[in-house]
Amino acid sequence: MKNILYSIMVVSIIILANSCKKNEPINQPDPSTSFENGNYDPAFDWNTAKIVDLVIASESDQVINITSVDGKIRYYRGMHFAANHQYKVKLSIPKLITQIKINNTLVSIDSELININLK
């Protein structure tokens, strides 16, 4: 019985001693491949989002709900009061988005300023 316990202790100590990693050198990146030294087109647009100004008009008070086309992403929610005549929203959305839904009305994003009349 003592031999088994002694064997288990020796194996455990060996495993623990081998599992410790001692001061391994850190791999430094090659300066020739760094981002600052990279070649890229100077005309490339690094922005991944675009700002769209929405001017929403409605004759009645209503909640303005702006979502993705499939309705899974909500970009904005706010209350429009008819007495204010126009409701202005500055929306930041991904550049790849070409359409959004405003209160279940499909709207194309074809410019930076979009006027919408809701019923």
LUMPA-411521 format. One line per 2 residues: number of its first residue (from 1); their letters; for each residue x, y, z of N, C-alpha, C. Coordinates in Angstrom, 2 decimals, decimal comma. Atoms other than C-alpha are relative to their C-alpha. Last residue first. Layout:
N
NUM) a) X:Y:Z:X:Y:Z:X:Y:Z | ...
***
This chain:
119
119) kl) 1,44:-0,25:-0,17:-49,18:58,03:-41,87:-0,44:-0,33:1,38 | 0,72:1,13:-0,55:-45,43:58,38:-42,13:-1,46:0,38:0,18
117) ni) 1,32:-0,36:-0,49:-43,65:60,83:-44,42:-0,72:-1,27:0,46 | 1,01:1,04:-0,03:-39,93:60,23:-44,79:-1,29:0,58:0,54
115) ni) 1,27:-0,53:-0,49:-37,09:62,55:-45,76:-1,07:-1,08:-0,13 | 1,19:0,70:0,48:-33,61:61,03:-46,10:-1,23:0,60:0,67
113) le) 1,19:-0,65:-0,52:-30,32:62,89:-45,84:-1,22:-0,65:-0,63 | -0,24:-0,29:-1,42:-27,01:61,01:-46,24:-1,18:0,69:0,66
111) sd) -0,68:-1,28:-0,19:-28,14:59,41:-49,50:0,19:0,22:1,50 | -0,71:-0,36:1,23:-29,37:56,09:-50,91:0,68:1,35:0,08
109) is) -1,02:-0,95:-0,45:-30,53:54,36:-47,73:0,84:0,33:-1,24 | -1,32:0,19:0,58:-33,72:52,71:-48,99:0,95:1,10:0,49
107) vl) -0,60:-1,25:0,46:-36,73:52,75:-46,65:1,39:-0,32:-0,54 | -1,34:0,21:0,54:-39,06:49,79:-45,98:0,52:1,31:-0,61
105) tn) -0,06:-0,53:1,36:-42,04:50,79:-43,84:1,44:-0,11:-0,49 | 0,34:1,04:0,98:-42,47:48,55:-40,77:-0,13:0,51:-1,43
103) ni) 1,39:0,40:-0,31:-42,37:51,56:-38,39:-0,54:-0,95:-1,06 | 0,49:-1,00:-0,94:-39,15:52,68:-40,08:-1,48:-0,27:0,20
101) ki) 1,45:-0,11:-0,16:-37,47:49,72:-41,73:-0,29:1,05:1,05 | 0,45:0,14:-1,38:-33,93:49,90:-43,02:-1,52:0,03:0,00
99) qt) 1,42:-0,21:-0,30:-32,27:49,45:-46,40:-0,23:-0,16:1,49 | 0,58:-0,80:1,08:-28,76:49,67:-47,87:-1,48:0,29:0,22
97) il) 1,46:-0,06:-0,05:-26,77:48,44:-44,87:-0,51:0,93:-1,09 | 0,58:1,01:0,87:-23,16:47,65:-45,81:-1,52:0,06:-0,06
95) kp) -0,01:-0,43:1,39:-21,92:50,92:-44,34:-0,68:-0,99:-0,94 | -1,09:0,58:0,79:-22,96:49,89:-40,83:-0,12:0,41:-1,47
93) is) 0,25:1,39:0,37:-25,39:52,32:-39,18:1,20:-0,54:-0,77 | -1,27:0,60:0,42:-25,08:55,62:-37,33:-0,25:-1,48:-0,24
91) lk) -0,16:1,43:-0,20:-28,42:57,45:-37,18:1,35:-0,47:-0,52 | -1,33:0,23:0,56:-29,08:61,14:-36,72:0,36:-1,43:0,36
89) vk) -0,81:1,06:-0,60:-32,82:61,44:-36,16:1,32:-0,07:-0,74 | -1,32:0,19:0,60:-35,04:64,44:-36,81:0,79:-1,02:0,79
87) yq) -0,80:0,71:-0,99:-38,77:64,44:-36,13:1,33:-0,31:-0,66 | -1,08:0,84:0,51:-40,75:66,97:-38,08:0,79:-0,60:1,16
85) hn) 0,01:0,10:1,47:-44,18:68,52:-37,40:1,09:-0,92:-0,53 | -1,36:-0,38:0,40:-43,41:69,21:-33,69:0,20:-0,05:-1,51
83) aa) -0,12:-1,45:-0,15:-47,16:69,20:-32,90:1,38:0,50:-0,43 | 0,46:-0,67:1,23:-47,37:65,67:-34,32:0,16:1,51:0,09
81) fh) 1,24:-0,72:-0,29:-45,32:64,28:-31,44:-0,37:0,83:-1,21 | 0,25:-1,17:0,85:-42,73:61,67:-32,37:-1,36:0,59:0,38
79) mg) 1,40:-0,44:0,10:-41,54:59,28:-29,66:-0,09:1,26:-0,84 | 0,30:-1,29:-0,60:-38,25:57,40:-29,96:-1,46:0,37:-0,23
77) ry) 1,41:-0,04:-0,42:-36,68:54,08:-30,88:-0,22:1,32:0,70 | 0,48:-1,20:-0,69:-33,44:53,62:-32,82:-1,46:-0,22:0,41
75) yr) -0,96:-1,10:0,08:-31,20:51,03:-34,45:-0,44:1,20:0,82 | 0,65:-1,29:-0,17:-33,14:47,93:-33,43:1,08:1,07:0,01
73) ik) -0,84:-1,03:-0,61:-31,63:44,77:-34,89:-0,79:1,30:0,09 | -0,78:0,56:-1,10:-33,69:41,61:-35,53:0,85:1,04:0,72
71) gd) 0,56:-0,35:-1,29:-36,40:43,30:-37,61:0,79:-0,50:1,19 | 0,58:1,21:-0,59:-35,44:41,50:-40,84:-0,59:0,25:1,39
69) vs) 1,07:0,50:0,88:-34,98:44,82:-42,64:-0,66:-1,23:0,60 | -0,54:0,63:1,21:-33,00:46,26:-39,73:-1,18:-0,55:-0,80
67) ti) -0,61:1,32:-0,15:-34,91:48,45:-37,31:0,67:-0,43:-1,30 | -0,86:0,21:1,16:-36,11:52,03:-36,76:0,76:-1,30:0,22
65) ni) -0,80:1,19:-0,22:-39,10:52,38:-34,38:0,79:-0,28:-1,28 | -0,83:0,23:1,18:-40,71:55,81:-34,17:0,93:-1,17:0,34
63) vq) -1,34:0,46:-0,33:-43,48:55,80:-31,57:0,73:-0,28:-1,31 | -0,30:1,42:0,10:-46,48:57,80:-32,68:1,43:-0,30:0,42
61) ds) -1,01:0,39:-0,98:-48,29:61,10:-32,42:0,24:-1,50:-0,15 | 0,49:0,48:-1,29:-50,19:61,80:-35,61:1,18:-0,31:0,92
59) es) 1,13:-0,80:-0,44:-49,71:63,83:-38,78:-0,51:-0,44:1,36 | 1,20:0,78:-0,25:-46,25:62,45:-39,43:-1,09:0,91:0,52
57) ai) 1,21:-0,81:-0,17:-42,95:63,75:-40,74:-1,19:-0,93:0,18 | 1,24:0,76:0,03:-39,60:62,02:-40,31:-1,15:0,94:0,28
55) vl) 1,01:-1,00:-0,36:-36,32:63,72:-41,19:-1,35:-0,68:-0,20 | 1,38:0,31:0,36:-33,55:61,11:-41,14:-0,89:1,14:0,47
53) dv) 0,94:-0,91:-0,64:-29,87:62,03:-41,15:-1,40:-0,31:-0,53 | 1,16:-0,34:0,83:-27,64:59,08:-42,01:-0,90:0,91:0,82
51) ik) 0,98:-0,81:-0,72:-24,15:58,62:-40,58:-1,10:0,39:-0,98 | 0,39:-1,25:0,66:-22,09:55,81:-42,05:-1,06:0,68:0,84
49) at) 1,35:-0,48:-0,28:-20,16:53,00:-40,41:-0,26:1,27:-0,81 | 0,92:1,13:0,19:-17,16:50,86:-41,33:-1,44:0,40:0,27
47) nw) 1,23:-0,07:-0,79:-14,78:53,77:-41,84:-0,90:-1,19:-0,33 | -0,11:0,86:-1,18:-11,34:52,81:-43,20:-1,28:0,01:0,84
45) df) 0,80:-0,61:-1,07:-12,00:54,21:-46,68:-0,03:-0,96:1,19 | 0,84:0,95:-0,74:-9,21:53,13:-49,05:-0,69:0,70:1,16
43) ap) 1,40:-0,37:0,19:-7,98:56,05:-51,20:-0,94:-0,93:0,76 | 0,32:-1,20:-0,80:-4,44:55,67:-49,83:-1,46:0,44:-0,13
41) dy) 0,46:-1,07:0,88:-4,38:52,08:-51,21:-0,36:1,22:0,85 | 1,44:0,03:0,28:-2,45:49,87:-48,84:-0,34:1,22:-0,84
39) ng) 0,37:-0,70:1,23:1,17:48,98:-48,22:-1,49:-0,18:-0,22 | 0,75:0,70:1,04:1,99:48,07:-44,67:-0,28:0,86:-1,21
37) ne) -0,85:0,15:1,18:4,75:49,73:-42,62:-0,72:-0,67:-1,16 | -0,45:-1,31:0,44:2,39:51,06:-39,95:0,82:-0,08:-1,29
35) fs) 1,08:-0,73:0,66:0,60:47,73:-39,68:0,46:1,33:-0,56 | 0,90:-0,75:-0,88:3,75:45,79:-38,83:-1,00:0,82:-0,82
33) ts) 1,39:0,37:0,25:5,17:43,23:-41,25:-0,97:0,77:0,87 | 0,31:-0,20:1,42:8,70:44,66:-41,56:-1,44:-0,35:-0,33
31) pd) 0,34:-1,40:0,31:8,87:45,08:-37,80:-0,33:0,23:-1,46 | -0,99:-0,48:0,98:8,66:41,27:-37,30:-0,36:1,43:-0,39
29) pq) 0,41:-0,05:1,40:6,53:40,71:-34,23:1,12:0,56:-0,88 | 0,20:-1,38:0,43:8,34:39,82:-30,98:-0,41:0,00:-1,47
27) ni) -0,23:-0,20:1,44:7,90:36,28:-29,72:-0,33:1,43:-0,37 | 1,19:-0,48:0,69:8,17:36,37:-25,96:0,35:0,23:-1,46
25) pe) -0,13:-1,30:0,68:10,98:34,24:-24,53:-1,29:0,36:-0,75 | -0,15:0,20:1,44:9,88:31,47:-22,17:0,10:1,36:-0,68
23) nk) -0,49:-1,16:0,75:10,49:32,36:-18,57:0,26:-0,26:-1,48 | -0,92:-0,97:-0,56:9,96:28,92:-16,99:0,40:1,05:-1,03
21) kc) -0,79:-0,52:1,10:6,93:26,90:-17,94:0,84:1,15:0,54 | -0,41:-1,40:-0,17:5,55:24,82:-15,08:0,88:0,42:-1,17
19) sn) 1,05:-0,87:0,52:3,86:21,60:-16,22:0,33:1,48:0,14 | -0,10:-0,15:1,46:7,02:19,52:-15,87:-1,04:0,95:-0,57
17) al) -1,27:-0,65:0,32:7,28:20,03:-12,10:0,14:0,24:-1,50 | 0,05:-1,41:-0,40:3,60:19,28:-11,59:1,27:0,74:-0,37
15) ii) 0,96:-0,69:0,89:3,78:16,05:-13,61:-0,07:1,48:0,34 | -0,62:-0,10:1,34:6,93:14,91:-11,79:-0,91:0,75:-0,96
13) is) -1,06:-1,02:-0,09:5,41:15,70:-8,39:0,66:0,19:-1,36 | 0,65:-1,32:-0,13:2,24:13,78:-9,26:1,04:1,11:0,04
11) vv) 0,55:-0,34:1,31:4,25:10,75:-10,49:-0,64:1,38:0,04 | -1,13:-0,26:0,89:6,28:10,70:-7,26:-0,49:0,41:-1,38
9) mi) -0,61:-1,27:-0,38:3,18:11,02:-5,09:1,14:0,37:-0,94 | 0,95:-1,06:0,41:1,35:8,24:-6,96:0,59:1,37:0,34
7) sy) -0,03:-0,10:1,46:4,37:5,94:-6,64:-0,90:1,13:-0,50 | -1,29:-0,60:0,34:4,68:6,58:-2,88:0,10:0,21:-1,52
5) li) 0,08:-1,42:-0,38:0,98:5,90:-2,42:1,28:0,72:-0,36 | 0,97:-0,62:0,91:1,30:2,63:-4,37:-0,11:1,49:0,30
3) nk) -0,63:-0,12:1,32:4,46:1,60:-2,52:-0,92:0,70:-1,00 | -0,89:-1,14:-0,06:2,88:2,33:0,85:0,67:0,22:-1,36
1) m) 0,83:-1,18:0,00:0,00:0,00:0,00:0,88:1,25:0,00
***
